[in-house]
């Protein structure tokens, strides 16, 4: 886990670029997002139900857009009953780097 970051609308998404994708799912979890992003170097969850994938994480943008961890505490849509997992926040993305 790399941390919580401020996200912005396209084309200024933190996880974007030529080789990227995103989608929303009402059952989203971090594990589901990791599976969706199979083959990508980075993945992240935002707003409780959104998943973003990318092969790049711009270092300068990431450094400038670091957010406090408490801003990434929105419960994952797929874990609402247990409230046991966080999936980013409102315009806040929790970013993970895939283990090689």
Secondary structure, DSSP 4 states (H G I P E B T S, - for coil): --EEEE--STTS-SS-SSSEEEEE-TT--HHHHHHHTTT-SEEEEETTTEEEEES---HHHHHHTB--GGGGBPBPGGGTTTT--B-BBTTEEEEEE---
